[in-house]
């Protein structure tokens, strides 16, 4: 069978689809990835792994499903359409009702069931697709991963699900409770990734800081980090999605002392005003954010800090919004993204009064991004003249520049380092460069040995 795989949403979906791809390939399937799966070539089946986090992500998932359903109906290509992931976990019954072209559906983490549905599709012809079962985020054995893109970076999902009860968030409704992956499985998976040429392992979870707390009395993220860094080879480790409530001295010590861990931390704060954080029921609402950021920067030299903000949360006053803008100017985050509040079904915030009008939410979003842009621009320009190590990702065919990232740029969400070099640079390897120019989000550089 020729099976297309379309990945929408977060990095955890990328990992899940690589597990699925491994199972399908073991069953003898030929795999076609993302853009190619959306067009070009006859396909026996397409799987769309969906996101259901916020309105924009849900719309993208629905539009992708409808587009493929139309192609199936009008062209017979793909022959079969399957839907998986968060959106089908929450809204499976509605999707089946509205899109009769769907041949099979599973929710979160049901890789084996989805593989069976794809392989048995012809035998099940005419049967109604099953509704998604309960989410299954517990990884209890080492699974084969078939990497969908041959990039020099990969994601290692150390846990999934979430025990927090943030009032705006529907993730626990879609994924269930936190389940950490056993350390020996993660180390074996990391070894396979490194053997496959990966030079950067990005740790992902709903909340990295909670790793191990659901399963073991004495295994936490610092233990996992030490073990990962002890693996042989020259590679980076990057920590993404670490909540601020559990920043321990041990974690900071490991970050600062292990040379393989890049000095970069993605910490989703979502807001800065303590009253809004309480209404959001953030697990760290009592944390003194400004003091915490000072502590992080003092403990980890050269730290690059990324965060996200939600604007227009129910009841957010103009003063609370201005508090965020003032805090951004003071804290000067290296990277900052923002989202307009999205009302999610069955969450506590959906029932809150004092909703912020859409036009006000949009205006506040623009204010946040306009506040961040000159900060990012100035911080980037301060890097001109800096010598840094970068990971070469490829070549930009439009500019003929090499494309890379330094420790300060996470894959897929941050800017790039564009390198001018007449010589071939080793794609998938590290090289030393000097920064020669900067824009708001991107840098320009030359190899050190060419200067």
C-alpha positions as CSV (number, residue, x, y, z in Angstrom):
1,X,0.0,0.0,0.0
2,X,1.1,3.6,-0.7
3,X,0.1,5.6,2.4
4,X,0.4,9.4,2.8
5,X,1.0,10.9,6.2
6,X,0.0,14.5,7.0
7,X,1.2,16.0,10.3
8,X,-0.6,19.0,11.8
9,X,0.0,20.6,15.2
10,X,2.8,20.2,17.7
11,X,6.1,18.4,17.8
12,X,4.5,15.6,19.8
13,X,2.3,14.8,16.7
14,X,5.5,14.6,14.7
15,X,6.8,11.9,17.1
16,X,3.5,10.0,17.1
17,X,3.4,10.0,13.3
18,X,7.0,8.6,13.2
19,X,5.9,5.8,15.4
20,X,2.9,5.2,13.1
21,X,5.2,5.3,10.1
22,X,7.5,2.7,11.6
23,X,4.6,0.3,12.1
24,X,3.3,0.9,8.5
25,X,6.8,0.4,7.0
26,X,7.2,-2.8,9.0
27,X,3.9,-3.9,7.4
28,X,5.3,-3.3,3.9
29,X,3.7,0.1,3.2
30,X,5.3,2.8,1.0
31,X,5.2,6.1,2.8
32,X,4.5,9.6,1.3
33,X,5.0,12.6,3.6
34,X,3.0,15.8,4.1
35,X,3.1,18.0,1.0
36,X,3.4,15.0,-1.3
37,X,0.5,13.4,0.5
38,X,-1.7,16.4,-0.3
39,X,-1.3,16.1,-4.0
40,X,0.7,14.2,-6.7
41,X,0.7,10.5,-7.2
42,X,-2.0,7.8,-6.5
43,X,-2.4,7.0,-2.8
44,X,-4.2,4.0,-1.3
45,X,-4.7,5.9,1.9
46,X,-3.9,9.2,3.7
47,X,-3.7,9.7,7.4
48,X,-4.2,13.2,8.8
49,X,-3.0,13.6,12.4
50,X,-4.9,16.6,13.7
51,X,-4.5,19.3,16.3
52,X,-7.4,20.5,18.5
53,X,-5.6,23.0,20.8
54,X,-7.0,26.4,19.6
55,X,-9.5,27.7,17.0
56,X,-6.8,28.4,14.3
57,X,-5.3,24.9,14.7
58,X,-8.7,23.2,14.5
59,X,-9.6,25.2,11.4
60,X,-6.4,24.1,9.7
61,X,-7.2,20.4,10.6
62,X,-10.8,20.6,9.4
63,X,-9.8,22.4,6.1
64,X,-7.1,19.7,5.4
65,X,-9.6,16.9,6.1
66,X,-12.3,18.5,3.8
67,X,-9.8,19.1,1.0
68,X,-8.7,15.4,1.1
69,X,-12.3,14.3,1.3
70,X,-13.1,16.3,-1.8
71,X,-10.2,14.8,-3.7
72,X,-11.3,11.3,-2.6
73,X,-14.9,12.0,-3.8
74,X,-14.0,13.7,-7.1
75,X,-10.8,12.0,-8.1
76,X,-10.6,8.7,-6.1
77,X,-7.3,9.8,-4.8
78,X,-6.7,9.0,-2.0
79,X,-8.8,5.8,-2.1
80,X,-9.1,5.9,1.7
81,X,-9.0,8.7,4.3
82,X,-8.1,8.2,7.9
83,X,-8.1,10.8,10.8
84,X,-6.2,10.6,14.0
85,X,-5.0,12.8,16.9
86,X,-6.5,15.4,19.2
87,X,-9.4,16.7,17.0
88,X,-10.8,13.2,16.4
89,X,-10.3,12.4,20.1
90,X,-12.6,15.3,21.1
91,X,-14.9,15.7,18.1
92,X,-14.9,12.2,16.5
93,X,-18.7,11.9,16.3
94,X,-19.1,15.3,14.7
95,X,-16.4,14.6,12.2
96,X,-17.9,11.3,11.1
97,X,-21.3,12.9,10.7
98,X,-20.0,15.9,8.7
99,X,-17.4,14.1,6.6
100,X,-18.8,10.7,5.4
101,X,-15.6,10.2,3.3
102,X,-13.7,9.3,6.4
103,X,-12.9,5.5,6.4
104,X,-11.4,5.2,9.8
105,X,-10.7,7.3,12.9
106,X,-8.6,7.0,16.1
107,X,-7.8,9.4,18.8
108,X,-4.5,10.1,20.5
109,X,-1.7,7.5,20.6
110,X,-3.6,4.6,19.0
111,X,-0.9,3.7,16.5
112,X,-1.5,0.0,16.4
113,X,-5.3,0.3,16.0
114,X,-4.7,2.9,13.2
115,X,-2.3,0.6,11.4
116,X,-4.9,-2.2,11.6
117,X,-7.6,0.0,10.2
118,X,-5.4,1.1,7.2
119,X,-4.3,-2.5,6.4
120,X,-7.8,-3.9,6.7
121,X,-9.6,-1.0,4.9
122,X,-10.7,-2.9,1.9
123,X,-12.1,-5.8,4.0
124,X,-14.1,-3.2,6.1
125,X,-15.5,-1.4,3.1
126,X,-19.0,-0.1,3.8
127,X,-18.6,-0.3,7.6
128,X,-19.1,2.8,9.6
129,X,-15.7,4.1,11.0
130,X,-15.1,3.5,14.7
131,X,-15.2,6.4,17.2
132,X,-12.0,7.3,18.9
133,X,-11.3,5.2,22.0
134,X,-9.8,6.7,25.2
135,X,-6.4,8.5,24.6
136,X,-3.4,6.2,25.0
137,X,-0.3,8.3,25.8
138,X,1.5,5.6,27.8
139,X,4.7,4.4,26.0
140,X,5.7,1.2,27.6
141,X,8.0,-0.4,25.1
142,X,10.6,0.8,22.6
143,X,8.9,1.4,19.2
144,X,10.5,1.7,15.8
145,X,10.5,5.2,14.5
146,X,10.6,6.0,10.8
147,X,11.8,9.6,10.5
148,X,9.5,11.5,8.2
149,X,12.1,14.2,7.3
150,X,15.9,13.8,7.2
151,X,16.7,16.8,9.2
152,X,19.7,17.0,11.6
153,X,17.3,17.6,14.5
154,X,14.7,15.3,16.0
155,X,12.2,15.4,18.9
156,X,12.2,13.1,21.8
157,X,8.8,12.9,23.6
158,X,9.6,12.3,27.2
159,X,6.0,12.3,28.4
160,X,2.5,13.2,27.2
161,X,-0.8,14.1,28.8
162,X,-1.0,16.7,31.6
163,X,-2.0,16.8,35.3
164,X,-2.5,20.6,35.3
165,X,-5.9,22.2,35.3
166,X,-5.3,25.5,33.5
167,X,-8.7,27.0,32.9
168,X,-8.1,27.9,29.2
169,X,-6.6,24.5,28.1
170,X,-8.3,21.5,26.6
171,X,-5.2,19.3,26.4
172,X,-6.1,17.1,29.4
173,X,-9.5,16.6,27.8
174,X,-7.8,15.2,24.7
175,X,-4.8,13.5,26.1
176,X,-5.6,12.5,29.7
177,X,-3.2,12.4,32.6
178,X,0.5,12.7,32.5
179,X,2.4,9.6,31.6
180,X,6.2,9.7,31.6
181,X,8.2,7.4,29.3
182,X,10.6,5.1,31.1
183,X,14.2,6.4,31.0
184,X,15.6,3.2,29.4
185,X,13.2,3.5,26.5
186,X,14.1,7.2,25.9
187,X,17.9,6.4,26.0
188,X,17.5,3.6,23.5
189,X,15.4,5.8,21.2
190,X,17.9,8.6,21.5
191,X,20.7,6.2,20.6
192,X,18.8,5.2,17.5
193,X,18.3,8.8,16.5
194,X,22.0,9.6,16.9
195,X,22.9,6.5,14.9
196,X,20.6,7.9,12.2
197,X,22.6,11.1,12.0
198,X,20.7,13.3,14.3
199,X,22.8,16.1,15.9
200,X,20.2,17.8,18.0
201,X,17.7,16.1,20.3
202,X,14.8,18.4,21.4
203,X,13.0,17.2,24.5
204,X,9.2,17.8,24.3
205,X,6.3,17.1,26.6
206,X,3.3,19.1,27.8
207,X,5.5,20.0,30.8
208,X,9.1,18.8,31.0
209,X,9.4,19.9,34.6
210,X,6.9,17.1,35.6
211,X,8.9,14.3,34.1
212,X,8.9,11.2,36.3
213,X,6.6,12.6,39.0
214,X,3.7,10.3,37.9
215,X,5.7,7.1,38.0
216,X,8.9,7.0,40.1
217,X,10.0,8.4,43.4
218,X,13.6,9.1,42.4
219,X,13.7,9.8,38.6
220,X,13.4,13.4,37.4
221,X,14.4,15.4,34.4
222,X,17.9,16.2,35.6
223,X,18.6,12.4,35.9
224,X,17.4,11.9,32.3
225,X,19.4,14.8,31.1
226,X,22.6,13.5,32.6
227,X,22.0,10.1,31.0
228,X,21.3,11.6,27.6
229,X,24.5,13.7,27.8
230,X,26.5,10.6,28.7
231,X,25.7,9.0,25.3
232,X,28.7,9.1,23.0
233,X,28.8,11.5,20.2
234,X,28.8,15.2,19.4
235,X,25.3,16.5,19.7
236,X,23.0,19.1,21.3
237,X,20.2,18.6,23.8
238,X,17.5,21.3,23.9
239,X,14.7,21.6,26.5
240,X,11.3,22.8,25.3
241,X,8.0,23.5,27.3
242,X,9.4,23.7,30.8
243,X,6.9,25.3,33.3
244,X,8.3,27.8,35.7
245,X,6.9,26.3,38.9
246,X,9.4,23.5,39.3
247,X,12.7,25.2,38.4
248,X,15.0,23.4,40.8
249,X,18.6,24.2,41.7
250,X,19.5,20.7,40.4
251,X,17.9,21.4,37.0
252,X,19.8,24.7,36.6
253,X,23.1,23.0,37.7
254,X,22.7,20.3,35.0
255,X,21.8,22.9,32.4
256,X,24.9,25.0,33.2
257,X,27.4,22.2,33.6
258,X,26.5,19.8,30.8
259,X,28.1,21.1,27.6
260,X,25.8,19.1,25.3
261,X,22.7,21.0,26.7
262,X,22.3,24.2,24.8
263,X,21.6,27.3,27.0
264,X,18.1,27.7,25.8
265,X,14.8,27.3,27.6
266,X,11.2,27.4,26.3
267,X,9.1,28.4,29.3
268,X,5.4,29.2,28.5
269,X,4.4,31.8,31.0
270,X,1.1,32.8,29.2
271,X,0.8,36.0,31.2
272,X,2.7,38.2,33.7
273,X,0.0,39.7,35.9
274,X,-0.6,37.6,39.0
275,X,-4.4,38.1,39.0
276,X,-4.7,36.8,35.4
277,X,-2.5,33.9,36.2
278,X,-4.8,33.0,39.1
279,X,-7.8,33.1,36.9
280,X,-6.0,31.0,34.4
281,X,-5.3,28.6,37.3
282,X,-1.7,28.3,36.2
283,X,0.2,25.9,38.5
284,X,2.8,28.5,39.2
285,X,0.6,31.6,39.7
286,X,2.3,32.3,43.0
287,X,5.8,32.2,41.5
288,X,7.5,35.6,41.4
289,X,8.2,35.7,37.7
290,X,10.6,38.6,37.5
291,X,12.8,37.1,40.3
292,X,12.7,33.7,38.6
293,X,13.9,35.1,35.2
294,X,16.8,36.9,37.0
295,X,17.6,33.6,38.7
296,X,17.6,31.7,35.4
297,X,19.9,34.1,33.7
298,X,22.3,34.2,36.6
299,X,22.5,30.4,36.8
300,X,22.9,29.6,33.1
301,X,25.3,32.0,31.3
302,X,24.2,33.1,27.9
303,X,20.7,31.7,28.3
304,X,18.2,32.2,25.5
305,X,14.7,32.4,26.9
306,X,11.6,31.8,24.9
307,X,8.0,32.3,26.1
308,X,4.4,32.7,25.0
309,X,1.6,35.1,26.1
310,X,-2.1,34.8,25.8
311,X,-3.9,38.1,25.2
312,X,-7.5,38.8,25.9
313,X,-8.2,36.2,28.5
314,X,-11.7,36.6,30.0
315,X,-11.6,39.6,32.4
316,X,-8.2,40.9,31.3
317,X,-8.3,44.6,32.0
318,X,-6.4,47.3,30.1
319,X,-4.2,47.7,33.2
320,X,-3.4,43.9,33.2
321,X,-2.6,44.1,29.5
322,X,-0.3,47.1,30.0
323,X,1.4,45.2,32.9
324,X,2.4,42.5,30.3
325,X,3.8,45.1,28.0
326,X,5.8,46.8,30.7
327,X,7.0,43.4,31.9
328,X,8.2,42.5,28.4
329,X,10.2,45.7,28.2
330,X,11.8,44.9,31.6
331,X,12.4,41.2,31.1
332,X,13.5,41.4,27.4
333,X,12.7,37.9,26.3
334,X,14.9,36.7,23.5
335,X,12.0,35.0,21.8
336,X,8.3,35.6,22.4
337,X,5.1,34.4,20.7
338,X,1.6,35.4,21.5
339,X,-1.9,34.0,20.9
340,X,-5.3,35.6,21.2
341,X,-7.4,33.8,23.8
342,X,-9.5,31.0,22.2
343,X,-12.7,29.8,23.9
344,X,-12.4,26.0,24.2
345,X,-15.4,23.7,24.8
346,X,-15.7,22.2,28.3
347,X,-12.9,24.3,29.8
348,X,-13.5,26.4,32.9
349,X,-12.6,29.6,31.2
350,X,-15.3,29.0,28.6
351,X,-17.9,29.8,31.2
352,X,-16.2,32.9,32.6
353,X,-17.9,36.3,32.3
354,X,-16.3,39.6,31.2
355,X,-15.2,38.3,27.8
356,X,-12.8,40.6,25.9
357,X,-14.2,41.6,22.5
358,X,-12.4,40.1,19.4
359,X,-11.3,43.5,18.2
360,X,-9.8,44.3,21.5
361,X,-8.0,40.9,21.6
362,X,-6.6,41.5,18.2
363,X,-5.4,45.0,19.1
364,X,-3.7,43.7,22.2
365,X,-2.1,40.9,20.2
366,X,-0.6,43.5,17.8
367,X,0.6,45.5,20.8
368,X,2.4,42.5,22.2
369,X,4.1,41.7,18.9
370,X,5.0,45.3,18.3
371,X,6.5,45.5,21.7
372,X,8.6,42.4,21.2
373,X,9.9,43.2,17.7
374,X,12.3,46.0,18.6
375,X,13.5,44.0,21.6
376,X,14.3,41.0,19.4
377,X,15.8,43.2,16.8
378,X,18.2,44.9,19.3
379,X,19.2,41.6,20.9
380,X,19.9,40.1,17.5
381,X,22.0,43.1,16.5
382,X,24.0,42.9,19.7
383,X,25.2,39.5,18.4
384,X,27.0,41.0,15.4
385,X,30.7,40.0,15.8
386,X,29.9,37.0,17.9
387,X,31.6,33.7,17.1
388,X,29.2,30.8,17.6
389,X,28.8,27.1,16.6
390,X,25.9,26.3,14.2
391,X,24.2,23.2,12.9
392,X,24.0,23.3,9.1
393,X,20.5,22.4,7.9
394,X,20.8,22.9,4.1
395,X,21.0,25.5,1.4
396,X,18.5,28.2,0.5
397,X,17.9,27.8,-3.3
398,X,16.6,31.4,-3.6
399,X,19.6,33.2,-2.0
400,X,22.3,30.5,-2.4
401,X,23.1,30.9,1.3
402,X,23.6,28.0,3.7
403,X,20.9,27.7,6.4
404,X,21.8,26.9,9.9
405,X,20.9,27.4,13.6
406,X,22.9,28.3,16.6
407,X,22.2,27.2,20.2
408,X,19.9,30.3,20.4
409,X,17.5,29.1,17.7
410,X,15.1,26.2,18.2
411,X,14.0,24.3,15.1
412,X,10.8,25.3,13.4
413,X,9.8,28.2,15.7
414,X,12.8,30.6,15.8
415,X,14.8,32.4,13.1
416,X,17.7,31.1,11.1
417,X,21.4,31.8,10.6
418,X,22.1,32.4,6.9
419,X,25.8,31.8,6.0
420,X,27.6,33.2,3.0
421,X,30.2,30.7,1.8
422,X,31.6,29.8,-1.6
423,X,32.8,26.5,-0.1
424,X,30.5,23.5,0.5
425,X,29.4,23.3,4.1
426,X,28.6,19.9,5.7
427,X,24.9,19.6,5.9
428,X,23.9,17.9,9.2
429,X,27.2,18.8,10.9
430,X,28.4,21.6,13.1
431,X,30.7,24.5,12.0
432,X,31.9,27.7,13.6
433,X,30.8,31.0,12.2
434,X,31.0,34.7,13.0
435,X,27.8,36.8,12.9
436,X,28.2,39.6,10.3
437,X,24.6,41.0,10.1
438,X,21.2,40.8,11.8
439,X,17.6,41.4,11.2
440,X,14.7,41.2,13.7
441,X,14.6,37.4,13.7
442,X,17.4,36.1,11.5
443,X,21.2,36.4,11.5
444,X,23.8,36.5,8.7
445,X,27.3,34.9,9.2
446,X,30.5,33.7,7.5
447,X,32.5,30.6,8.4
448,X,35.3,31.5,10.9
449,X,38.0,30.1,8.6
450,X,36.8,32.3,5.7
451,X,37.3,35.6,7.6
